């Protein structure tokens, strides 16, 4: 497991050290400003600190914006409701209830509910309640700022780098699955484990969320080729979908298997497609000509067999199984060809830029 993988032991060790630094930095900064409750700053730093930069930025914005909204609501409650036990309870009920309802539209109101509770209750008995509440907001903001700076400046683990590593291993894994499916199909449709793709599909499903984090958060700080990264994510998603269709077609028909006449063409198509996936895994451009030639050769061979009437000897279920499997291999090849063409355009744009 790569050290850029957020699940690795090294990544977690660094995360632990960084979280400690963020807490100490926040508390120290609050002390330098002579703020009474520096532990709010340290606590905020611990809460905001995440293992990668994208999640840290998301949490910083979530806590900062939620804190600002909660502070405004808390100050409004202090102004509107008298400082009596019954009115305090009513203001707490109204403010927290409102924030809880608003989480229906935005999750930052969950943080707002916490902040308005702090501002409303912690300021009870103070001579200047609004000023007291605002100082608590400042402490939280210091914690947020400390976590942000530590996340970005010390051993930054970028979600983009983690995604690149995941895509690299997943394209290689996709190639292995593709070859296994093809060999089982050519070997008289030998059935495979129906759950063989589950782990792979689960990992592929996580890529989209990570990619969106890169787009929404990390792209604000780093220059990243998000077009190429998104192209890889989409291509792998489509390939995974086609693999599921191949597995379903392979296992869906029972009975005696049959020899595939165009075995060599399909094996070549499988080999070239798998090599293209491994080229993507290695950060290289697939061989467009080899992909196109393998695609055309399989298509011409099938057309010739259909004209000869060879496919008429199949039962309907067997014919459906063959074409379902074959069309998935076609789609994979088409998607890889599309990836190759788009990648060349992206690389040309980078060179021109």
Phi, psi and omega in degrees: 000129183293150178290343176281351177284124181297346179272351185288157181295322180296319180297319179290325177296315177297321179298320178297316180296316181295321179296319176298318179296318180298318180295315180295317180298315181296315181294320179296316180297318179297323179292322179296327178274005177058041178274140189290326187240070181297340181294335176295323178294313180297317180297318179296320178299319179294317182294318185286327187297122178239169189286331176240164186297317183301314180291326178294317178297317180298315180291324178299313181294320180299314183285320182293311181293321178295322178295318179298315179296315180297323179295318179297318179294319179297317178296321178298319178296320180296321181288319187278318187261131176296157182273070175238157181306313183293317180291326177297316178297320180294317180296322178295316180298313183294312185292313181291319178299318178298313180298318180298320178295320184290345175297344174300330184257330181203132185290344181296341179290344174293318176291324179299322179297322179293315183295316181295329175294317179297311183297318184288316187269320183293338182272356181300132178086355180275149181293321180237087187297317182295315178298319179300315180295321181293326177295326177293324177294320178299318179299316178297318181296323177297318178297318179298313181297321180297315180296319180299312182295318179295318181297321185276326188263333184248117179043055182295122176260105185275140177297328179298317180293320178296319180295319178300317178296319179296316180297322179301309181290326183287325176294322177294319177294322178298318178298318179297315179296320181298314180295321179296318179296317181295317180296322178293324179291317180287336178272058179055041172056053178290126183292149177240167179301126182295342181257012185296335182261358187300310181298316179299313181296324179296321179291319179296323181296334180281341185297320183299316180296318179295320179297320179294326176296319179298315181295314188279331189239302186291331180295344177288337184246328188242149172274117185224139178281079183290335179296313180292321180296316178295324178298319178294318180299313181294318181296318180292322178300315181292320178297318178298321178295320179291324177297320178298320179294322179295316180296319178297316180295322181296318186265356189278338183247128180257168181110186184289136179281177183219157178284137178269119184295318181270042183300315184295321179295318179291322179294321177295317178300319179295316182297313182294319179295318179296320177296324178293319177298320180288331175294318176298320178300326182270004179079020181253167177270127179300159179282101184297319182295318179296319177298313181296318180296317179294320178298313181294321182296317179294320181293317179295320180295318179294318179297320179295318180294322179293322177294327178283351179079017183295324184290348181292341182283349182278146167292158183302316181298320179294322180294317178297319179300314182298310184292327177296316180292314183296318181296326177295320177295324176297315182296321178298315180296318179298318180295322178291323175296317178297319177301315182299316181293315181292324179297320179297321178296317180298316181293325177294320179296322180294318181293321179292325181287000000 
